Amino acid sequence: MKNANEIKFLKNRSIVKFEGEDFLGEIGIDGRIFKALTLARISVGVISQQAIENGISILVHENDAEKAVACLIDEFETERKSGKVSQIYSINNVSVIGFVAEDFNKVFAELARNNVFPLLLNQVAGENRVNIVVTSSQDEKTRNIIESEIFKKPKTVHLAIIGHGNVGKTLIEQVLESAEEIKKRKKIDLKVVAVANSKKIAFNKKGFDANWGDEVLAAEHPSNVEELINFSNENQLENLIVVDNTASKDFVKNYHALAENGFDLVSSNKIFNTLPIEEYRKLRYTLSKNNRRYLYETNVGAGLPLIDTIKLLHLSGENITRIKGVFSGTLSYVFNNFSLRDDKFSTIINEALEKGYTEPDPREDLSGNDVARKLLILARELDLINEFGDINIQNLVPESLLEVSKSEFLSRLDELDEEYQKIKENQEPGHVLRYVGDLHGDLQKDKGELDVKLISVPATSALGQLKGSDSIFEIYTESYGENPIVIMGAGAGAQVTARGVFGDILRVSETK
């Protein structure tokens, strides 16, 4: 490998395209082209002849482009009238990058992954040198990618963080704290260049620092994906990742546009993975077509390594026969405490609300919909085609309180006490209550059976020994028989969720 001076970068160039049909093999054509350009005192740069001999492309300075086209039109007037020469025209605003590389394929693969496709390519035989021509709107990005690849410079990864609530804010702080260490150890330069909420989006090409919150407050751009795509194009940003830390049903509609515009996706938002199966598969197709990645490990079990484990087991051919567990950190806290203490059910709910474990309206958790979404996501990892409507969900909210306002629901919480006290007292001795998700049935068929319900289990069982707000997942497989693979730990909270999202960002970054 030679030194850095071997990257040559020329701006303000034009490609002159000379096109016809099966005539370039004729003796004298090439000579007439270059003679005409020489007489017009036009200097020629990169030359590329198309393989099927129906065209030739010549690089000139953009100041000479119009004159070059005119002199070639004059020189080949007869052939143009006969149809042998079909078109002579120029493509302006292009740049040339010449470099030496040991592995061109790796460089071109990285360029393609960032949606950079050279207009012209010229390889010097016998040397590892190549010249490529790209549009000026992509030249800086192209040079950055080439420099990273051949000189092993830290690779810049540009992050757009959508949503800066508890998880988003914690994630930004984690990225800022760890960026220097990751740059040293992994040769990855993480830059948060966009932060958005539902109303506006802030940009900083150089990357936000600890004052990012002030910049978001002062931002004037409306929060929409077109603004983000335009910003990334105008600033020629490579290696793009969008991180969706919202719970928005609307934002997930943008995933297709983002994937088609060069963004990989990392998401703690569960909505997309639970849309109707047809839409779910369409995104997979879009991602595959555009060579993009979509990671969402925190959709189930926050930072626990659950989805990756299930994916690997399934891909390796292991027959997963059942997945069962406590999927909600919130409901884990509620029933772990209600089972052990003498306090009323409403007291425990209020306590969980005060600690910030539940959603502002606890019915979001008590309805079972969040657990059901997680169960459906796991089912789809096994290629099952279940829909949300297939899930049997036991809603813990009595019908009389389903439609009332949040404030009225909170004021009438004690109406739940009598029913849940009876359920607790009617258990067998030594049993405790757990709200579980259960994927079972014949999982080799198209659909499995999905249940979300409150059950009573022995206090000495794995489910029964759960503590605090931890989650637990039991994965039963054909090889492991009655002894499930058990994954247990903190399944909720901003810190662990943000750390899980950060892990996904690093996984995507390492493949860039």
Salt bridges, closest charged atoms under 4 A:
GLU6 OE2 - LYS2 NZ 3.99
GLU26 OE2 - LYS84 NZ 2.68
GLU75 OE2 - ARG32 NE 2.90
GLU77 OE2 - LYS81 NZ 3.36
GLU79 OE2 - ARG32 NH1 2.75
GLU110 OE1 - ARG113 NH2 2.89
ASP139 OD2 - LYS11 NZ 2.52
GLU140 OE1 - ARG143 NH2 3.28
GLU147 OE1 - LYS153 NZ 3.00
GLU149 OE1 - LYS106 NZ 2.96
GLU149 OE2 - LYS155 NZ 3.42
GLU227 OE1 - HIS221 ND1 3.14
ASP250 OD1 - LYS253 NZ 3.29
GLU260 OE2 - LYS289 NZ 3.97
ASP264 OD1 - ARG292 NE 3.25
ASP264 OD2 - LYS512 NZ 2.37
ASP308 OD2 - ARG507 NE 3.86
ASP343 OD2 - ARG341 NH2 2.88
GLU351 OE1 - ARG341 NH2 2.82
ASP361 OD2 - ARG363 NH2 2.82
ASP370 OD1 - LYS270 NZ 3.20
ASP370 OD2 - LYS374 NZ 3.22
ASP383 OD2 - HIS314 NE2 2.91
GLU387 OE1 - ARG380 NH2 3.09
ASP390 OD2 - LYS447 NZ 3.18
GLU408 OE2 - ARG412 NH1 2.61
GLU415 OE2 - ARG412 NE 2.70
GLU418 OE2 - LYS422 NZ 3.93
ASP438 OD2 - ARG322 NH2 2.48
GLU449 OE1 - HIS440 ND1 3.88
ASP451 OD2 - HIS440 NE2 2.62
ASP504 OD1 - ARG507 NH1 2.55
GLU510 OE2 - LYS186 NZ 3.01
